[in-house]
Amino acid sequence: MAAASAAATSTVSAISNHVAAGHLFAAIDALPACSGSSLLPAELYASLIRLATSRRSLAAARRIASHLASSSSSAPSTSRSPTPTFLFNRAIQSLAACGSLADARDLFDAMPHRDGGSWNAIISAASRAGNSAEAFSLFSDMNSVGIRPKDSTLASVLACCAECLDLSGAQQLHGHIAKRDFQSNVILGTALVDVYGKCLLLADARRAFDDILQPNDISWNVIIRRYLVAGMGDMAVQMFFRMVWAGVRPLLYTVTHAMLACRDNCALKEGRCIHTFVLRHGYEHHMHVRSSVVDMYAKCGKIDAAQRLYNLAPMKDVVMSTSIVSGLAACGRVADAKRVFDGMEQHNLVSWNAMLTGYVRSMDLTGALDLFQQMRHETKELDAVTLGSVLNACTGLLDLGKGEELHAFALKCGLFSYPFLMNALVRMYSKCGCLRSAERLLLVEMGSERDRRSWNSLISGYERHSMSEAALHALREMQSEAIPSQSTFSSALAACANIFLLKHGKQIHAYIIRNGYEIDDILRSALVDMYSKCRLFDYSTRVFESGSSQDVILWNSMIFGCAYNSKGDYGLELFDELRKQGIRPDSVTFLGALVSCICEGHVGLGRSYFTLMTDEYSITPRMEHYECMIELLGKHGYMVELEDFVDHMPLEPTTAMWLRIFDCCREYGNRKLGERAAQRINESKPLTPVRFIESTPDYECSDSDDVDESMSFCEADKAGEDRYSHCEL
């Protein structure tokens, strides 16, 4: 007997030494063979289980559990030292922590005796493993055998409800908690807040929070987090300030959540207050908090403040750098954003997408495509947002070939199912004039996924490419499955204007009023344009004067409408009024003013407007402005000024411009400029060469006596007809 006792003592000592040294499997190998007397001290088993759990060694946990089960089953029924139940409970927890819920359940089923801790261990294990169904089943079995659950058990089951958004189960557990008078329990109260918050019942979550007598930092963190995720950033910020006033020190993630709430709500004032709190209480040294502060300033438009904090940060992680890139790109500072982007040690998908979006928003579409090529060389990671940005670049560049490649790539990558990506494809095909592909995509492939944006893209494409009847037909089709928007009606009214369908335009206007749509500046511009082109000038004037507006596009529509209807002087009055109201004219505004000057013969005024455009507003004249100036000077006989203007043009006049100059020189007798114009026209190799002859009603053809002269004039002039269509009043 003494020898056996000495051997057992030696075994215990050897195992203890192995455990102390961290030699896990050596300690397990030293375990005695299973027999009724093989049970070691409980503290030694507990140490061994802890070591196996810390190593996440499933093999070790299985051997320990097997030894415990074998020792217990081989112990005689009269044994006074059976395996303690708490060791089985620890072994269940260890097996689950090492990733085997099945082994944990087998050990639970093999236990000779179970207590509340056993049930709690296996229910918690099932909950952590994400097996909600098994956790609920075990909880039901626990109740059926008459064991009252502890608060930790109820918290585990509530966590399962939160994970699978089982509102009914959570409400039943809430009733059980209320009967047991556990509502003031901070663990259960917090679990209830979490489950109601995840189910988006924020009022119930708030009531559960208010029932907690002394909420701790985790409780506050959960309610703030749930408000943030539910899009109620204002309430998240309010609860953060209440937490501070209650004297509870926020967790790091609580501060981060409050900052993100300020960011989402553009709550700059509150964000600055929280930033002050961060500086006073030493949170600024933590990376996540610094990143959230930088992100808040960047998203609230204070990019300079964000960049200062970024530059002062001793360490810059990818999250912080991405926030700066996104903020700089969003405010148009794409070059600065690219410098930060290039300086990042690593790029994630968010930073690539932020940079791509910045290029597209700043209309550097070629830069967006170049960046996408760089992205494809550096990483294989992309998503639907990436492809959507690149598709928008292709749409802006009218690059149909690249857009089709992206369409095929989206199909290959399995990203085609995203509705916003399909809408981007419809918009790309529509704007590029590939309307058959847009129709097939919208009507056949999208099916129930098509929405108002899809239809708007197609209708706009029809209108843009002079298929006005098709645009109006698509509007009728759209109304059977989607509600039109102001954008829809704007495109439809433009289609009516293109083919002078006054009746249809009036019907659309009546539909807008009858159905209570807000007539915003875009719609007013479309209505003014439609009525002007349909020669119902009084209606366009009434629409324009129905309310004040600072929108330059609306003013442009009205100024051009005046020109269409031979009301050039009124258009010039509107131009002056626009400037008096502090509205900055754009290149289209000046084009309208020049057309009005042509209409009314105000040559001097037109010349002053052309100078004003460049000198005061720094607007670079486009080809259309030069065409208007040539028309203005030539039509009204200012031949010296016309020659001087042509001589000082920064670009070579087009063939259409030379044709108009030639015509004016013949009419007003400017031989020098006329012969120069004839030379330029002939250099372009027209079908019928021309020769300058003064006071001849038609062009004279050289070396073509058998050609009808009047016909040759029309043919020669036709090349410039489209260019001058906007100047014909």
C-alpha positions in Angstrom: 0.0 0.0 0.0 2.8 2.3 0.9 4.5 1.6 -2.4 1.4 2.4 -4.4 1.0 5.6 -2.5 4.6 6.6 -3.3 4.1 5.8 -7.0 1.0 7.9 -7.1 2.8 10.8 -5.4 5.6 10.4 -7.9 3.2 10.5 -10.8 1.4 13.6 -9.5 4.8 15.3 -9.0 6.0 14.4 -12.6 2.7 15.6 -14.2 2.8 18.8 -12.1 6.4 19.5 -13.3 5.5 18.9 -17.0 2.5 21.2 -16.7 4.6 23.9 -15.0 7.1 23.6 -17.8 4.4 23.8 -20.4 5.1 20.3 -21.7 1.5 19.4 -22.5 1.8 16.0 -24.2 4.5 14.9 -21.8 2.1 15.6 -19.0 -0.7 13.7 -20.7 1.6 10.7 -21.4 2.4 10.5 -17.7 -1.3 10.1 -16.8 -1.8 6.7 -15.1 -3.7 3.9 -16.7 -7.4 4.0 -16.1 -8.5 2.2 -12.9 -10.6 2.9 -10.0 -7.7 4.5 -8.2 -6.2 6.4 -11.2 -7.9 9.7 -10.4 -5.5 12.5 -9.8 -6.1 15.6 -7.7 -8.8 17.8 -9.3 -6.5 20.9 -9.3 -4.0 19.0 -11.4 -6.6 18.0 -14.0 -7.9 21.6 -14.0 -4.3 22.9 -14.7 -3.9 20.4 -17.5 -7.2 21.3 -19.1 -6.3 25.0 -18.9 -3.0 24.3 -20.7 -4.7 22.3 -23.4 -7.3 25.1 -23.9 -4.6 27.8 -24.1 -2.8 25.8 -26.8 -6.1 25.2 -28.6 -4.9 21.6 -28.9 -7.9 19.5 -29.8 -5.9 16.2 -29.6 -4.8 17.0 -26.1 -8.3 18.0 -25.0 -9.7 14.8 -26.4 -7.1 12.7 -24.5 -7.8 14.5 -21.2 -11.6 14.1 -21.7 -11.2 10.4 -22.5 -9.1 9.9 -19.4 -11.7 11.6 -17.2 -14.6 9.6 -18.7 -12.6 6.3 -18.5 -11.6 6.9 -14.9 -15.1 7.7 -13.9 -16.6 4.7 -15.6 -14.0 2.3 -14.1 -14.5 3.7 -10.6 -16.4 1.3 -8.3 -19.8 2.5 -7.2 -18.7 2.7 -3.6 -15.8 4.9 -4.5 -15.7 8.1 -2.4 -13.8 10.1 -5.0 -15.5 9.9 -8.4 -14.5 12.4 -11.0 -15.8 15.8 -9.9 -18.6 17.2 -12.1 -16.9 20.5 -12.5 -13.9 18.8 -14.2 -16.3 17.4 -16.8 -17.7 20.9 -17.2 -14.2 22.3 -17.8 -13.4 19.5 -20.3 -16.6 20.4 -22.2 -15.6 24.0 -22.4 -12.1 23.0 -23.5 -13.3 20.7 -26.3 -15.6 23.5 -27.5 -12.9 26.1 -27.3 -10.6 23.8 -29.4 -13.3 23.7 -32.1 -15.1 20.4 -31.6 -18.7 20.9 -30.5 -19.4 17.3 -31.4 -16.8 16.0 -28.9 -18.1 18.4 -26.3 -21.7 17.0 -26.8 -20.4 13.4 -26.6 -18.7 14.1 -23.3 -21.8 15.8 -22.0 -24.0 12.8 -22.9 -21.5 10.4 -21.2 -21.4 12.3 -17.9 -22.7 10.2 -15.0 -24.0 13.3 -13.2 -24.9 16.8 -14.5 -25.5 20.0 -12.7 -26.4 23.5 -13.8 -22.8 24.2 -14.8 -22.8 21.2 -17.2 -25.9 22.5 -19.0 -24.4 26.0 -19.1 -21.2 24.8 -20.5 -22.7 22.8 -23.3 -25.3 25.5 -24.1 -22.6 28.2 -24.2 -20.5 25.9 -26.4 -23.3 25.5 -28.9 -24.0 29.2 -28.8 -20.3 30.1 -29.5 -20.2 27.6 -32.3 -23.1 29.3 -34.0 -25.3 26.2 -33.6 -28.4 28.1 -32.5 -30.8 25.2 -33.0 -28.8 22.9 -30.7 -28.5 25.6 -28.1 -32.3 26.1 -28.1 -32.9 22.3 -27.9 -30.5 21.9 -25.0 -32.1 24.8 -23.2 -35.5 23.2 -23.6 -34.1 19.9 -22.3 -32.6 21.7 -19.3 -36.0 23.2 -18.4 -37.7 19.8 -18.9 -35.5 18.1 -16.3 -36.2 20.9 -13.8 -32.9 22.6 -13.7 -33.2 26.4 -13.4 -31.0 28.3 -15.8 -28.4 30.7 -14.4 -28.1 34.2 -15.8 -25.0 33.2 -17.8 -27.1 30.4 -19.5 -29.8 32.8 -20.4 -27.3 35.2 -21.7 -25.9 32.4 -24.0 -29.3 31.6 -25.4 -30.0 35.3 -25.9 -26.8 35.5 -27.8 -28.1 32.7 -30.1 -31.3 34.7 -30.6 -29.3 37.8 -31.5 -27.2 35.7 -33.9 -30.1 34.3 -35.9 -32.4 37.3 -35.3 -35.0 35.1 -33.5 -37.2 37.8 -32.1 -39.9 35.4 -30.9 -37.4 33.3 -29.0 -35.9 36.5 -27.4 -39.3 37.7 -26.3 -40.0 34.3 -24.7 -36.7 34.5 -22.8 -37.5 38.1 -21.9 -40.7 36.8 -20.2 -38.8 34.1 -18.4 -36.2 36.7 -17.2 -39.0 38.9 -15.9 -40.6 36.1 -14.0 -37.2 35.2 -12.4 -36.7 38.9 -11.5 -33.5 39.0 -13.5 -34.3 42.2 -15.4 -31.9 44.3 -13.3 -29.1 41.9 -14.0 -26.5 43.8 -16.0 -25.4 40.7 -18.1 -29.0 39.7 -19.1 -30.1 43.3 -19.5 -27.2 44.0 -21.9 -28.0 40.7 -23.8 -31.6 41.9 -24.2 -30.4 45.3 -25.5 -28.2 43.5 -28.0 -30.9 41.1 -29.3 -33.6 43.8 -29.7 -31.1 46.2 -31.3 -30.0 43.5 -33.8 -33.7 42.9 -34.6 -34.0 46.7 -35.2 -36.5 47.2 -32.4 -34.6 50.1 -30.9 -37.5 51.3 -28.7 -37.5 47.9 -27.0 -33.7 47.9 -26.8 -33.9 51.3 -25.1 -36.5 50.1 -22.6 -34.3 47.1 -21.8 -31.3 49.4 -21.3 -33.3 51.7 -19.0 -34.3 48.7 -16.9 -30.6 48.0 -16.0 -30.1 49.6 -12.6 -26.4 50.2 -13.1 -25.3 49.8 -16.7 -21.6 49.1 -17.1 -19.3 50.2 -19.9 -20.3 47.1 -22.0 -24.0 48.0 -21.7 -23.4 51.5 -22.9 -21.2 50.3 -25.7 -23.9 47.9 -26.9 -26.7 50.5 -27.0 -24.5 53.1 -28.7 -23.4 50.4 -31.2 -27.0 49.3 -32.0 -28.1 52.9 -32.6 -25.1 53.4 -34.9 -25.8 50.3 -37.0 -29.5 51.2 -37.2 -28.7 54.5 -38.8 -29.7 56.5 -35.7 -26.4 58.3 -35.3 -27.9 61.2 -33.4 -29.2 58.9 -30.7 -25.8 57.2 -30.6 -24.1 60.5 -29.9 -26.7 61.5 -27.3 -26.2 58.2 -25.5 -22.4 58.7 -25.5 -22.7 62.1 -23.8 -25.1 60.6 -21.3 -22.6 57.8 -20.6 -19.9 60.4 -19.9 -22.2 62.5 -17.7 -23.0 59.3 -15.7 -19.3 58.9 -14.9 -18.8 55.7 -16.9 -15.4 55.6 -18.7 -16.1 54.7 -22.4 -14.4 51.7 -24.0 -12.1 52.4 -26.9 -14.7 51.0 -29.3 -17.4 53.1 -27.7 -15.4 56.3 -28.5 -14.9 55.0 -32.1 -18.6 54.3 -32.5 -19.5 57.8 -31.3 -17.1 59.3 -33.8 -18.5 57.2 -36.6 -22.0 58.4 -35.6 -20.8 62.0 -35.9 -19.3 61.2 -39.3 -22.5 59.6 -40.6 -24.6 62.5 -39.4 -22.1 65.2 -40.5 -22.3 66.3 -36.8 -19.1 68.4 -36.8 -19.9 70.3 -33.6 -20.5 67.1 -31.6 -17.5 65.4 -33.3 -15.2 68.3 -32.1 -16.6 67.9 -28.5 -15.8 64.2 -28.6 -12.3 64.9 -30.1 -11.7 67.2 -27.1 -12.8 64.4 -24.7 -10.4 62.1 -26.5 -7.5 64.5 -26.0 -8.3 65.1 -22.3 -8.6 61.4 -21.4 -5.7 59.9 -23.3 -7.6 58.1 -26.0 -5.6 59.7 -28.9 -2.8 57.2 -28.6 -5.0 54.3 -29.8 -5.0 53.7 -33.5 -8.7 53.0 -33.9 -9.7 56.2 -32.1 -7.2 58.3 -34.2 -8.5 56.7 -37.4 -12.1 57.5 -36.4 -11.3 61.1 -35.6 -9.5 61.6 -38.9 -12.4 59.9 -40.7 -15.0 62.2 -39.0 -13.2 65.4 -40.0 -12.7 64.1 -43.6 -16.3 63.1 -44.1 -17.6 66.4 -42.5 -15.7 68.4 -45.1 -12.8 69.6 -42.8 -10.2 67.9 -44.9 -7.4 70.3 -43.8 -8.0 69.4 -40.2 -8.1 65.7 -41.1 -4.8 66.0 -43.0 -3.1 67.8 -40.1 -4.1 65.0 -37.7 -3.0 62.4 -40.3 0.4 64.1 -40.7 0.9 64.2 -36.9 0.0 60.6 -36.3 3.2 58.5 -35.4 1.7 55.5 -37.1 -0.7 55.4 -40.0 -2.7 52.3 -40.6 -4.6 51.5 -43.8 -7.9 52.6 -42.3 -6.7 56.1 -41.5 -4.9 56.4 -44.8 -8.0 55.3 -46.7 -10.1 57.9 -44.8 -7.7 60.7 -46.0 -7.7 59.4 -49.6 -11.5 59.2 -49.6 -11.8 62.7 -48.1 -9.3 64.3 -50.4 -10.9 62.6 -53.5 -14.4 63.6 -52.4 -13.5 67.3 -52.3 -11.8 67.2 -55.7 -8.2 67.1 -54.5 -7.4 64.0 -56.5 -3.7 64.8 -56.9 -3.3 65.1 -53.2 -5.3 61.9 -52.7 -3.0 60.1 -55.2 0.1 61.2 -53.3 -1.3 59.8 -50.0 -2.5 56.7 -51.9 1.0 56.1 -53.4 2.6 56.5 -50.0 0.5 53.8 -48.3 2.4 50.7 -47.4 -0.5 48.5 -48.4 -3.8 49.1 -50.2 -7.1 47.5 -49.3 -10.1 47.2 -51.5 -11.7 50.3 -49.8 -8.7 52.5 -50.6 -8.7 51.4 -54.3 -12.4 52.1 -54.6 -12.1 55.5 -52.9 -9.4 56.5 -55.3 -11.4 55.2 -58.3 -14.5 57.1 -57.1 -12.4 60.3 -56.7 -11.1 60.1 -60.3 -14.7 59.6 -61.6 -16.2 62.4 -59.6 -13.5 64.8 -60.7 -14.1 63.7 -64.3 -10.5 62.4 -64.7 -12.0 59.4 -66.4 -8.7 58.4 -68.2 -7.0 58.5 -64.8 -9.7 56.1 -63.4 -9.1 53.6 -66.2 -5.3 53.8 -65.7 -5.7 53.3 -62.0 -7.9 50.2 -62.6 -5.1 48.8 -64.8 -2.7 49.4 -61.9 -5.1 47.7 -59.5 -5.4 44.6 -61.7 -1.6 44.3 -61.7 -1.3 44.6 -57.9 -4.3 42.7 -56.6 -6.9 40.3 -57.8 -9.4 41.6 -55.3 -12.3 43.7 -56.6 -16.0 44.0 -56.1 -19.1 45.4 -57.7 -18.3 48.9 -56.5 -15.0 48.7 -58.3 -16.6 47.7 -61.6 -19.4 50.2 -61.1 -16.8 53.1 -60.9 -14.9 51.9 -63.9 -18.1 51.5 -65.9 -19.0 55.1 -65.0 -15.6 56.1 -66.4 -16.3 54.2 -69.6 -19.7 55.9 -69.8 -18.2 59.3 -69.5 -15.6 58.5 -72.2 -18.2 56.8 -74.4 -15.7 53.9 -74.5 -18.1 51.1 -75.6 -15.3 48.5 -76.2 -14.0 48.8 -72.6 -17.5 48.8 -71.3 -18.3 45.5 -73.1 -15.1 44.0 -71.7 -16.2 44.9 -68.1 -19.6 43.4 -68.8 -18.0 40.1 -69.8 -15.7 40.3 -66.7 -18.6 40.9 -64.4 -20.3 37.8 -65.8 -17.1 35.8 -65.3 -16.6 36.9 -61.7 -20.2 36.3 -60.7 -20.8 40.0 -59.9 -23.4 40.6 -62.6 -26.3 39.9 -60.2 -25.9 43.3 -58.3 -28.7 45.6 -59.4 -26.6 48.8 -59.3 -24.0 47.2 -61.5 -26.7 46.2 -64.0 -28.0 49.7 -63.9 -24.5 51.0 -64.6 -24.3 48.7 -67.7 -27.7 49.9 -69.0 -26.5 53.5 -68.5 -23.3 52.8 -70.3 -24.9 51.1 -73.3 -27.6 53.8 -73.5 -25.2 56.7 -73.4 -22.8 55.0 -75.9 -25.7 54.6 -78.4 -25.8 50.8 -78.2 -29.5 50.9 -77.4 -30.2 47.3 -78.6 -27.9 46.0 -76.0 -29.4 48.3 -73.4 -32.9 47.1 -74.3 -31.9 43.4 -74.1 -30.2 43.9 -70.8 -33.1 45.8 -69.3 -36.0 43.9 -70.7 -34.6 40.3 -70.8 -31.7 39.8 -68.5 -32.6 42.1 -65.5 -36.2 40.9 -65.2 -37.6 41.8 -61.8 -34.3 43.5 -60.9 -35.0 46.5 -63.1 -36.1 49.6 -61.3 -36.8 53.3 -62.0 -33.1 54.0 -62.5 -32.9 51.3 -65.2 -35.8 52.8 -67.1 -34.4 56.3 -66.7 -31.1 55.3 -68.3 -32.9 53.8 -71.3 -35.3 56.7 -71.8 -32.4 59.2 -71.5 -30.4 57.1 -74.1 -33.3 57.2 -76.5 -33.7 60.9 -76.2 -30.0 61.6 -76.4 -29.7 59.6 -79.7 -32.8 61.2 -81.4 -35.1 58.3 -80.8 -37.8 60.4 -79.3 -40.7 58.2 -80.2 -39.0 55.2 -78.6 -38.3 57.3 -75.4 -42.0 58.1 -75.1 -43.0 54.4 -75.7 -40.5 53.3 -73.0 -42.2 55.8 -70.6 -45.5 54.2 -71.2 -44.0 50.7 -70.6 -42.2 51.9 -67.4 -45.4 53.2 -65.8 -46.8 49.6 -65.6 -44.0 48.5 -63.2 -42.3 51.6 -61.8 -43.1 55.1 -60.7 -41.5 57.8 -62.8 -39.3 60.4 -61.2 -38.5 64.0 -62.1 -35.5 62.7 -64.1 -37.8 60.5 -66.1 -40.1 63.4 -67.0 -37.1 65.6 -67.8 -35.9 63.1 -70.5 -39.4 62.6 -71.8 -40.0 66.4 -72.1 -36.7 66.7 -74.0 -37.9 64.0 -76.4 -41.1 66.0 -77.0 -39.0 69.1 -77.6 -36.9 67.3 -80.1 -39.8 66.4 -82.4 -42.1 69.4 -81.4 -44.8 67.2 -79.8 -46.6 69.9 -77.9 -49.6 67.8 -77.2 -47.6 65.1 -75.5 -45.5 67.7 -73.6 -48.6 69.3 -72.2 -49.9 65.8 -71.1 -46.7 65.1 -69.3 -46.9 68.6 -67.6 -50.5 67.9 -66.6 -49.5 64.4 -65.2 -46.7 66.0 -63.1 -49.1 68.5 -61.6 -51.9 66.0 -61.1 -49.7 63.6 -59.3 -48.1 66.1 -57.0 -44.6 66.0 -58.2 -42.3 68.7 -57.1 -41.3 70.8 -60.1 -37.7 71.4 -59.4 -35.2 73.4 -61.4 -34.4 70.5 -63.7 -38.0 69.9 -64.6 -38.6 73.6 -65.0 -35.7 73.8 -67.4 -37.1 70.9 -69.4 -40.6 72.5 -69.5 -39.1 75.9 -70.6 -37.1 74.2 -73.3 -40.1 72.1 -74.6 -42.6 75.0 -74.7 -39.9 77.3 -76.3 -39.1 74.8 -79.1 -42.8 74.2 -79.6 -43.3 78.0 -80.1 -45.4 78.4 -77.0 -43.3 81.2 -75.6 -45.9 82.5 -73.2 -46.1 79.1 -71.5 -42.3 78.9 -71.2 -42.2 82.4 -69.7 -44.9 81.5 -67.1 -43.0 78.4 -66.1 -39.7 80.3 -65.8 -41.4 83.1 -63.7 -43.2 80.6 -61.4 -40.5 80.9 -58.9 -37.1 82.3 -58.2 -34.0 80.2 -59.0 -30.3 80.4 -58.8 -29.9 77.4 -61.2 -27.9 78.6 -64.2 -29.2 75.7 -66.4 -32.8 77.1 -66.0 -31.6 80.6 -67.0 -29.8 79.1 -70.0 -33.0 77.3 -71.2 -34.9 80.6 -71.0 -32.3 82.6 -72.8 -32.1 80.1 -75.6 -35.9 80.0 -75.6 -36.0 83.7 -76.3 -33.6 83.2 -79.2 -35.7 80.4 -80.7 -38.8 82.7 -80.6 -37.1 85.9 -82.0 -37.1 87.5 -78.5 -33.4 88.1 -78.4 -33.6 91.5 -76.6 -35.6 89.8 -73.7 -32.9 87.1 -73.6 -30.2 89.7 -73.2 -32.2 91.3 -70.4 -32.3 88.0 -68.7 -28.5 87.6 -69.2 -28.0 91.0 -67.4 -30.5 90.1 -64.7 -28.7 86.8 -64.1 -25.4 88.6 -63.5 -27.1 91.1 -61.2 -28.5 88.3 -59.0 -24.9 86.9 -58.6 -25.4 83.8 -60.6 -22.2 82.8 -62.4 -22.8 82.3 -66.1 -21.2 79.3 -67.8 -20.1 78.7 -71.4 -23.7 77.8 -72.4 -25.0 81.1 -71.0 -22.6 83.1 -73.1 -23.5 81.0 -76.1 -27.1 81.9 -75.6 -26.2 85.6 -75.2 -24.2 85.5 -78.5 -27.1 83.8 -80.3 -29.4 86.5 -79.0 -27.0 89.2 -80.3 -27.0 87.5 -83.7 -30.8 87.5 -83.7 -31.1 91.2 -82.8 -27.9 92.5 -84.7 -26.1 93.7 -81.5 -22.6 93.3 -82.9 -20.8 95.5 -80.4 -22.6 93.9 -77.5 -21.7 90.4 -78.7 -18.1 91.3 -79.0 -18.1 92.7 -75.5 -19.7 89.5 -74.2 -17.1 87.4 -75.9 -14.3 89.4 -74.2 -16.2 89.3 -70.9 -16.3 85.6 -71.0 -12.6 85.2 -71.0 -11.5 88.3 -69.1 -13.9 88.3 -66.1 -15.1 84.7 -65.9 -12.0 82.8 -67.2 -14.1 80.7 -69.5 -12.2 79.2 -72.4 -14.3 79.7 -75.6 -15.4 76.6 -77.3 -15.8 75.9 -81.0 -19.4 77.0 -80.8 -18.5 80.4 -79.5 -16.1 81.1 -82.4 -18.8 79.9 -84.8 -21.3 82.4 -83.3 -18.8 85.3 -83.5 -18.1 84.5 -87.1 -21.9 84.4 -87.8 -22.4 87.7 -85.8 -19.7 89.6 -87.6 -20.3 88.1 -91.0 -24.0 88.2 -91.1 -24.1 92.0 -90.3 -21.3 93.0 -92.7 -18.4 93.7 -90.2 -15.8 92.3 -92.6 -12.8 94.1 -91.2 -13.6 93.0 -87.7 -14.3 89.5 -89.1 -10.9 89.3 -90.8 -9.2 90.5 -87.6 -11.1 88.0 -85.5 -10.1 85.1 -87.8 -6.5 86.2 -87.7 -6.4 86.1 -83.9 -8.2 82.9 -83.4 -6.1 80.4 -81.4 -7.2 77.6 -83.6 -7.7 77.0 -87.3 -11.3 77.6 -88.4 -13.2 74.5 -89.4 -14.4 73.9 -93.0 -17.9 74.9 -91.8 -16.5 78.2 -90.5 -14.7 78.9 -93.8 -17.8 78.1 -95.7 -19.7 80.8 -93.7 -16.8 83.3 -94.0 -16.7 82.6 -97.8 -20.5 83.2 -98.1 -20.3 86.5 -96.1 -17.3 87.7 -98.1 -19.2 87.2 -101.4 -22.2 89.0 -100.0 -20.3 92.0 -98.7 -17.3 92.1 -101.1 -14.2 91.2 -99.2 -12.0 89.6 -101.9 -8.9 89.1 -99.8 -10.6 87.1 -97.0 -13.0 85.4 -99.5 -10.1 84.1 -101.6 -8.4 82.9 -98.5 -11.6 81.1 -97.4 -11.9 79.5 -100.9 -8.3 78.2 -100.6 -9.0 76.7 -97.2 -12.2 75.1 -98.4 -10.5 73.6 -101.5 -7.7 72.3 -99.3 -10.3 70.2 -97.5 -10.9 68.4 -100.8 -14.7 69.0 -101.1 -16.7 67.2 -103.7 -17.0 70.4 -105.7 -14.2 73.0 -105.5 -15.2 76.7 -105.1 -13.8 80.0 -106.5 -14.4 83.4 -105.2 -16.4 85.8 -107.5 -17.9 88.9 -106.0 -21.7 89.7 -106.2 -22.5 86.3 -107.7 -25.6 84.8 -106.1 -24.2 81.2 -106.3 -20.8 79.6 -105.9 -18.9 79.2 -109.2 -17.4 75.8 -109.9 -14.0 75.5 -111.5 -13.3 72.8 -114.2 -16.9 71.5 -114.0 -19.0 73.2 -116.7 -21.4 70.4 -116.8 -22.3 70.7 -113.1 -25.4 72.6 -112.0 -24.0 75.6 -110.1 -26.9 75.9 -107.6 -26.6 72.3 -106.7 -22.9 72.6 -106.1 -23.5 75.5 -103.7 -25.9 73.4 -101.6 -23.5 70.4 -101.6 -20.6 72.6 -100.5 -22.6 74.2 -97.8 -24.0 71.0 -96.5 -20.8 70.1 -94.7 -21.3 73.1 -92.4 -25.0 72.8 -92.0 -25.0 70.8 -88.8 -22.4 73.1 -87.2 -24.7 76.1 -87.8 -28.0 74.5 -86.8 -27.9 76.2 -83.4 -27.4 79.6 -84.9 -30.4 79.4 -87.2 -33.2 81.4 -85.6 
